Amino acid sequence: MKVGRPELCAGAVAVDHGLLLLVKRGTDPGKGLWSLPGGRVESGESVVAAVVREFKEETGLQGVCGSLVGWVEQMGVDHHFVVMDFLVTVLEDGEPVAGGDALDARWVAFEELASMDLVDGLSDFLVEHSVLEDRDIRGV
């Protein structure tokens, strides 16, 4: 399959008291791996609205979109995504409930991240953008 035009996607970085909110992807790319909540920006939708919508769909939680953390580009034989990741403040207490195309959703302690099956590049992204420190991801 030929890769089409790049698609804009939005992701949510929610951190609370040493915990990071992650979802287990239910679709490719990265099916079965842990990632930030997020997805495609729909036609006519603002990036900020997409962050809030995708966050709610995949975690069941309400959030407010904050500042841009950073962006990544993911390309494969069948996809080309430009993903903009934003800080999200969660507005409610409670456990996340997976929805949309997420298989699971949960708060993960920073020290657990080193032993989790994360999507390619996530740990580097989180360290490079000062969301986490290298020791949080690598256990050093």
C-alpha positions in Angstrom: 0.0 0.0 0.0 1.3 3.5 -0.9 1.5 6.0 1.9 -0.9 8.9 1.4 -0.6 12.5 2.6 0.4 13.1 6.2 -2.4 13.0 8.7 -2.5 15.4 11.7 -3.0 13.7 15.0 -3.2 15.0 18.6 -2.1 13.3 21.8 -2.6 14.0 25.5 0.2 14.0 28.1 -1.5 13.7 31.6 0.8 13.5 34.6 -0.3 13.5 38.2 1.7 12.8 41.3 4.4 10.7 39.6 1.9 8.9 37.4 1.5 9.0 33.6 -1.9 8.2 32.0 -1.4 5.6 29.2 -3.6 3.6 26.9 -3.0 0.2 25.3 -3.5 0.7 21.5 -6.2 -1.5 19.9 -5.2 -0.7 16.3 -2.0 -0.5 14.3 0.4 1.1 14.3 1.5 -0.1 17.7 -1.4 -2.4 18.4 -1.1 -4.0 21.9 1.6 -1.4 23.0 1.2 1.4 25.5 1.0 4.9 24.3 -0.4 8.4 25.1 -4.1 8.8 24.5 -4.8 10.5 21.2 -5.8 10.1 17.5 -6.5 11.9 14.3 -7.7 15.5 14.1 -11.0 15.4 12.2 -11.8 17.7 9.3 -13.0 21.1 10.7 -11.9 20.3 14.2 -9.3 22.3 16.1 -6.2 20.5 17.4 -7.2 21.5 21.0 -10.7 20.1 20.5 -9.2 16.9 19.1 -7.0 16.5 22.2 -10.0 16.8 24.6 -12.2 14.6 22.5 -9.6 11.8 22.0 -8.7 12.0 25.7 -12.3 11.5 26.7 -13.0 8.8 24.1 -9.9 6.7 25.1 -9.9 7.2 28.9 -13.4 8.2 29.9 -12.0 11.2 31.7 -12.6 14.9 31.2 -9.5 17.1 30.6 -8.4 20.5 29.7 -5.8 21.0 26.9 -2.7 22.9 28.0 0.5 23.8 26.2 2.3 21.9 23.5 4.8 19.5 24.8 6.2 18.6 21.4 5.6 16.8 18.2 6.7 13.6 16.5 6.4 12.2 13.0 5.6 8.5 12.5 6.0 6.9 9.1 5.5 3.4 7.9 4.6 1.6 4.7 0.9 2.3 5.3 0.9 5.5 7.3 2.4 9.0 7.8 1.3 10.7 11.0 2.3 14.1 12.4 1.4 13.9 16.1 1.2 17.0 18.3 1.3 16.1 22.0 -0.2 18.5 24.6 -0.3 18.7 28.4 -3.7 17.8 29.7 -5.1 18.6 33.1 -7.5 16.0 34.3 -10.7 17.5 35.7 -11.9 14.6 37.8 -10.7 12.0 40.2 -11.3 8.4 39.3 -9.9 5.6 37.3 -9.7 5.8 33.5 -11.9 3.5 31.5 -10.7 2.4 28.1 -12.9 3.3 25.2 -12.7 4.1 21.5 -9.9 2.1 20.0 -8.0 1.7 23.4 -7.9 -1.8 24.8 -6.9 -0.6 28.3 -6.2 2.7 30.1 -4.4 3.3 33.4 -2.2 5.5 35.5 1.3 4.2 35.5 4.0 5.0 38.0 7.1 6.5 36.4 9.3 3.7 37.7 7.0 1.1 36.0 7.6 2.6 32.5 11.0 0.9 32.0 9.3 -2.5 32.1 6.3 -1.7 29.9 5.9 -2.4 26.2 5.7 1.2 25.0 5.2 2.3 21.4 8.5 3.1 19.6 10.0 6.4 20.6 7.7 7.2 23.5 10.3 7.0 26.2 12.7 9.1 24.3 10.0 11.7 23.6 9.0 12.0 27.2 12.6 12.5 28.3 13.6 14.8 25.5 10.6 17.1 26.3 11.2 17.0 30.1 8.0 15.2 31.0 10.1 12.6 32.7 13.8 12.2 33.6 16.0 9.6 32.0 16.1 7.6 35.3 12.3 7.4 35.3 12.3 5.5 32.0 15.5 3.5 32.2 15.6 2.8 35.9 19.1 4.3 36.3 
